[in-house]
Amino acid sequence: MRKRIDFICPTCKNKKRITINDEYNETHIVKILDRSIFNIKCDKCNTNIYLDYKFVLRTPNYSLSYGEFEDVDRICSTYDDIKEKILIYEDKLNDCLIELSKRKIEHDLKKELDLRYDGIVEDKLVFYSLKEEKSYSFNKELYDYYLNKYKVEIIKNTEVNSSNYFKYIKD
């Protein structure tokens, strides 16, 4: 849905009403991932401004919200969270099992890395460490092992993260 908001350019202080969308579909995924969907140009001074706002992404296979929206599969509280969930869902993986894999990797490396899922390259899962600002890749076998070993509860309208994922995984 499109909505109008008041906007003040931080450079020239020009005030104007702008229109933003708070609902997107699968055709917008690339622009969400590269953040270009959040770019606004001031008409007066031509400054490009990054405007972070809450929205919902609805695709035929999943729905995610950046902020509180109803009737979604997952709620994300940060941009990094929604980017990670998009990549997980687009790769047809389970976010609870990805969280479990991240915890196992951090445990084995004996480091807290604040890992984010960043995609699949060949047979490797790639994670990006927000803490160290570098990538790690691991065999997909760990994820596949968890997929075969555990059942994951189907959940909706929930934020799944490193502190609660285990509630939804059953032997």
C-alpha positions as a printed Julia matrix, in Angstrom:
171×3 Matrix{Float64}:
  0.0     0.0    0.0
  1.24    3.47  -0.8
  1.31    6.07   1.94
  2.33    9.69   2.16
  4.78   10.91   4.77
  6.4    14.24   5.57
 10.07   14.41   4.73
 12.75   16.99   5.53
 16.0    16.87   3.58
 18.88   16.71   6.07
 21.08   18.76   3.71
 18.95   21.7    2.61
 16.03   21.33   5.09
 13.52   21.32   2.23
 10.15   20.01   3.44
  7.94   17.91   1.24
  5.44   15.06   1.28
  6.69   11.89  -0.33
  4.97    8.65  -1.21
  6.41    5.35  -0.03
  5.15    1.81  -0.3
  4.76   -0.3    2.79
  4.0    -3.45   0.82
  6.16   -5.04  -1.87
  6.13   -8.25  -3.89
  8.72  -10.58  -5.44
  9.49   -8.11  -8.23
 11.08   -5.81  -5.62
 13.45   -8.33  -4.01
 16.59   -7.13  -5.83
 15.89   -3.5   -4.88
 15.3    -4.5   -1.25
 18.52   -6.51  -1.13
 20.65   -3.74  -2.68
 18.79   -1.11  -0.59
 17.98    1.02  -3.64
 14.31    0.87  -2.68
 15.16    3.15   0.26
 16.88    5.87  -1.82
 15.15    9.21  -2.15
 16.46   12.21  -4.06
 15.77   15.72  -2.81
 14.1    17.77  -5.54
 15.72   20.97  -4.33
 19.39   20.1   -3.72
 19.61   16.72  -5.54
 21.05   15.0   -2.46
 20.51   11.24  -2.4
 19.13   10.19   0.97
 18.73    6.73   2.43
 15.31    6.56   4.1
 14.89    3.43   6.23
 11.21    2.57   6.69
  9.11   -0.44   7.67
  7.39   -2.61   5.06
  6.05   -6.08   4.28
  7.25   -8.31   1.45
  4.67  -10.76   0.1
  5.67  -13.41  -2.43
  3.75  -16.48  -3.59
  5.86  -18.64  -1.23
  6.49  -16.5    1.85
  5.82  -13.19   3.54
  8.22  -11.16   5.67
  7.84   -7.91   7.53
 10.43   -5.34   8.43
  8.55   -4.04  11.45
  5.21   -5.11  12.87
  2.7    -6.25  10.25
  0.0    -8.89  10.53
 -0.38  -12.13   8.63
  3.26  -12.75   7.73
  5.55  -15.75   8.06
  8.35  -13.88   9.8
  8.8   -10.53  11.52
 12.21   -8.88  11.21
 13.38   -6.04  13.43
 16.42   -4.9   11.4
 17.33   -4.55   7.74
 20.08   -7.2    8.19
 17.42   -9.59   9.52
 15.05   -9.15   6.58
 17.88   -9.42   4.07
 18.94  -12.69   5.67
 15.37  -14.06   5.71
 14.86  -13.18   2.04
 18.05  -15.04   1.11
 17.07  -18.04   3.25
 13.57  -18.26   1.77
 14.76  -17.67  -1.8
 17.22  -20.57  -1.35
 14.33  -22.71   0.02
 16.0   -23.26   3.39
 14.55  -23.26   6.9
 15.47  -20.26   9.04
 15.34  -22.19  12.34
 17.85  -24.72  10.99
 20.05  -21.93   9.64
 20.08  -20.41  13.16
 21.02  -23.81  14.6
 23.81  -24.12  12.0
 25.12  -20.63  12.88
 25.27  -21.5   16.58
 27.13  -24.75  15.84
 29.64  -22.91  13.64
 30.27  -20.25  16.31
 30.62  -22.98  18.95
 33.13  -24.92  16.85
 35.13  -21.77  16.04
 34.9   -20.65  19.69
 33.9   -17.15  18.55
 30.8   -15.01  18.67
 30.57  -13.74  15.09
 27.03  -12.38  14.65
 26.68  -14.45  11.48
 24.14  -13.74   8.76
 23.24  -16.21   6.07
 24.51  -14.85   2.73
 23.71  -17.56   0.17
 24.84  -20.86  -1.32
 27.93  -21.2   -3.49
 28.26  -24.68  -5.01
 27.72  -27.0   -2.0
 28.7   -24.43   0.62
 26.56  -22.22   2.82
 28.07  -18.75   3.02
 27.7   -16.62   6.14
 28.81  -13.05   6.68
 30.11  -11.97  10.09
 28.77   -8.54  11.02
 31.27   -8.5   13.87
 34.39   -9.29  11.82
 33.13   -7.97   8.46
 34.21  -11.08   6.58
 32.63  -14.17   5.07
 32.79  -17.79   6.17
 31.69  -20.77   4.12
 30.82  -24.25   5.34
 29.69  -27.5    3.78
 25.93  -27.71   3.42
 26.18  -31.17   5.03
 25.63  -29.72   8.52
 22.36  -28.08   7.45
 21.29  -31.27   5.62
 22.04  -33.32   8.74
 19.8   -31.04  10.83
 17.11  -31.15   8.14
 17.02  -34.96   8.32
 17.31  -35.17  12.11
 14.84  -32.53  13.34
 11.26  -31.52  12.73
 10.61  -27.78  12.69
  7.3   -26.44  13.9
  5.38  -24.35  11.37
  5.11  -20.86  12.81
  3.71  -17.53  11.62
  3.85  -13.89  12.76
  7.02  -14.59  14.69
 10.54  -13.27  14.83
 12.99  -16.19  14.62
 16.48  -15.32  15.79
 19.48  -16.66  17.68
 17.73  -16.41  21.05
 14.5   -18.27  20.25
 14.93  -20.6   17.23
 15.38  -23.69  19.43
 11.76  -23.46  20.67
 10.57  -24.49  17.22
 12.91  -27.46  16.65
 11.77  -30.92  17.81
 13.51  -34.3   17.81
